[in-house]
Amino acid sequence: MKSVQFHGHECCQLTNGLLELMATRSIGPRILSLKLQGGVNLLAELPDLGADCPGTGIFHFYGGHRLWHAPEEPSRTYLFDDAPVDITPMEDGLLVTQDVEAKTGLQKSMEIRLSDGLPQAVITHRIANRGIWPIDCAVWAITQFRVGGLAMLPLTCEDTGVLPNRSLALWPYSHLRNPNLRWGSQYILLDAKMDAPFKIGFPNPRGWLAYWLDGTVFVKRAGYDAQATYCDFGSSSECYCCAEFIELETLAPITTIQPGGSASHVETWELHKDVEQPRNEKDIESIVKDLGLDS
């Protein structure tokens, strides 16, 4: 583990010779950089971008990867993560722990491990209840990328005969005729060059989301429980895009965290290089097969 500076933040750099990422001590828990060894950062770098949240103040996006709790409610969800965090080295990785949120009694942490011999990271997101009352929420993992690429969102392929086999959640600002949105029978393609915000959510039993950028494909995988209850009309996966960044998001089921207890949510990240830009569903299907995304 090496200490480096990144956009004025003190960071810990992790590498396994194939993959390199940086988690910061200055704020968080946050991962601010992710790249193939010797490559460029795929994550959005937003040191000056913020949003005014009534009752909270200015929330700073910073870019990179963050941990939230759902459902989204600005005065609770957008609590500041501007304070320093504790970083503890672990075998093959590190543990990043935030102070307890005074307003909620919740404490966020990320356990980050790099896989040996693979361009892969395993991120365990954990929310602990340090208060005195049970709290209902869902662990929510959000990764911001640079714009200019293509998000590949998988739809369920199950043949249910005369019954429906998919559902979508759309936000009030999501326009279905957005020219950067392409509807397929098995995939939704989203060109990350939006002038206006767009967001979509869906149940994701296939368990992965992907983003192509500059010849590299990022894949995140997360578990799905068909019997569980998810936020946002049953969405276990979501994608948000605006002019400054695009987000791939996964959510754990809604759970009751008892005092002294915790809830966790695991994502596995993969990077694949030298992939030609997909332009349609057929191209995506080839990528899915070549990378074994549905295996």
SVG drawing of the C-alpha trace seen along z (x, -y; Angstrom):
<svg xmlns="http://www.w3.org/2000/svg" viewBox="-50 -25 54 45">
<polyline fill="none" stroke="black" stroke-width="0.4" points="0.0,0.0 1.5,-3.3 0.5,-6.9 -0.1,-9.3 -1.8,-12.7 -4.8,-12.9 -6.7,-16.2 -5.4,-17.4 -6.5,-14.3 -4.3,-11.8 -4.9,-8.4 -3.7,-4.8 -2.8,-3.2 -3.4,0.5 -2.2,2.7 -1.9,6.3 0.2,5.7 -2.9,5.7 -5.3,3.4 -4.7,0.2 -7.0,-1.8 -6.9,-4.6 -8.9,-5.0 -8.7,-8.3 -8.0,-9.0 -9.2,-12.6 -12.9,-12.0 -15.1,-9.1 -15.3,-6.2 -14.4,-6.8 -12.5,-5.1 -11.2,-8.0 -9.3,-6.2 -9.6,-2.8 -7.5,-1.8 -5.6,0.9 -1.9,0.9 -0.3,-1.9 -3.7,-3.1 -5.8,-6.1 -8.5,-6.6 -11.9,-5.4 -13.7,-7.1 -15.1,-10.6 -12.9,-13.3 -15.2,-16.0 -13.2,-17.9 -15.4,-21.1 -18.9,-19.6 -21.5,-20.0 -25.3,-20.0 -27.2,-22.2 -29.4,-20.0 -32.0,-21.8 -31.5,-21.0 -28.0,-19.6 -25.9,-22.1 -23.6,-21.5 -23.0,-17.9 -19.6,-17.4 -19.6,-14.6 -15.8,-14.3 -16.3,-11.5 -15.2,-7.9 -17.1,-5.3 -19.2,-6.0 -21.5,-4.2 -25.0,-5.5 -28.1,-4.1 -31.4,-4.0 -34.2,-5.0 -33.0,-8.4 -34.0,-11.2 -31.8,-14.3 -31.7,-15.4 -30.5,-11.8 -28.9,-10.3 -26.8,-13.3 -25.0,-13.6 -21.5,-14.9 -18.6,-12.5 -16.0,-15.3 -14.3,-14.2 -11.1,-12.0 -11.7,-8.3 -9.7,-5.5 -7.8,-3.1 -6.6,0.2 -4.4,2.5 -5.6,6.0 -4.3,9.0 -4.7,8.1 -6.4,4.9 -7.6,2.4 -10.6,1.5 -12.0,-2.1 -14.2,-3.2 -16.1,-6.4 -17.1,-8.0 -20.6,-7.4 -23.2,-9.7 -24.5,-11.8 -27.8,-12.3 -28.6,-8.6 -26.4,-6.6 -25.1,-4.6 -21.5,-3.9 -20.2,-3.2 -17.2,-1.1 -15.7,0.5 -13.5,3.6 -11.4,3.4 -9.5,6.5 -7.7,7.1 -7.7,10.6 -4.4,12.3 -3.5,12.6 -6.7,11.0 -7.7,7.4 -10.5,7.7 -11.5,6.1 -14.0,7.2 -15.7,4.4 -17.7,5.3 -19.9,2.4 -21.1,2.4 -23.5,0.2 -23.5,0.7 -26.2,-0.6 -24.4,-2.3 -27.7,-3.8 -30.3,-2.6 -33.2,-2.1 -33.7,0.4 -33.3,-1.3 -34.8,-0.1 -32.6,-0.9 -30.7,0.7 -26.9,0.6 -26.4,-1.3 -23.1,-1.2 -22.6,-4.0 -19.7,-4.3 -19.2,-7.4 -17.4,-7.2 -16.1,-9.7 -18.6,-10.4 -18.1,-9.5 -18.6,-5.7 -21.5,-3.3 -23.4,-1.7 -24.7,1.8 -27.7,2.7 -28.9,6.3 -32.6,7.2 -33.9,10.6 -34.2,13.2 -36.5,15.6 -39.3,17.0 -42.5,16.6 -44.9,17.3 -47.9,15.0 -46.7,13.4 -44.5,10.3 -40.8,10.9 -39.3,7.4 -40.1,4.1 -38.4,0.7 -38.4,-2.3 -38.2,-5.7 -37.6,-9.1 -39.6,-12.2 -36.7,-13.7 -36.1,-10.6 -37.4,-11.2 -38.1,-8.0 -37.3,-9.6 -33.8,-10.6 -31.7,-10.1 -28.8,-8.7 -31.0,-5.8 -31.5,-2.7 -34.0,0.0 -33.2,3.6 -34.9,6.9 -32.1,8.1 -30.1,4.9 -30.5,1.2 -27.7,-0.9 -27.1,-4.3 -24.6,-6.6 -23.0,-8.7 -23.3,-12.1 -26.5,-13.5 -27.3,-17.2 -30.2,-16.5 -30.2,-14.0 -31.6,-10.5 -32.1,-7.6 -33.4,-4.1 -33.7,-1.2 -34.7,2.4 -34.5,5.8 -31.3,7.5 -31.3,11.3 -28.4,11.4 -26.4,9.7 -24.0,7.4 -23.7,4.0 -21.1,2.9 -19.5,-0.3 -17.3,-0.6 -14.9,-3.5 -11.8,-4.0 -11.4,-0.3 -11.9,0.9 -14.9,2.6 -15.7,2.2 -18.0,4.8 -19.6,4.8 -21.4,7.8 -23.8,8.0 -26.1,10.7 -29.9,10.6 -32.5,12.1 -35.9,12.7 -37.7,13.1 -36.4,9.8 -37.8,6.3 -35.8,3.6 -36.2,-0.2 -37.4,-2.1 -40.1,0.3 -37.9,3.3 -34.7,2.0 -31.5,3.9 -29.6,2.0 -29.8,-1.6 -28.0,-3.9 -27.9,-7.7 -26.3,-9.9 -25.9,-13.7 -23.5,-16.0 -20.7,-15.5 -20.7,-11.8 -22.5,-8.5 -23.2,-6.2 -23.6,-2.4 -25.4,-1.6 -26.4,1.6 -28.6,1.9 -28.9,4.6 -32.4,5.6 -34.2,3.4 -33.3,4.7 -33.9,3.9 -30.5,3.2 -30.8,3.8 -28.7,1.7 -25.2,3.2 -25.9,5.1 -24.9,4.4 -25.9,5.0 -23.4,5.7 -23.4,5.7 -20.7,7.1 -19.7,6.0 -17.0,7.7 -15.3,5.4 -13.6,6.5 -11.6,4.6 -11.2,6.0 -8.9,4.2 -8.8,4.0 -12.5,4.3 -14.0,2.7 -16.7,0.2 -20.1,2.0 -22.7,0.3 -25.7,2.6 -27.2,5.6 -25.3,8.0 -22.0,6.5 -23.0,6.5 -24.0,10.2 -20.5,11.0 -18.9,9.1 -21.2,11.0 -20.2,14.3 -16.4,13.5 -16.2,12.2 -18.5,14.9 -20.8,12.3 -23.8,14.6 -21.8,17.6"/>
</svg>
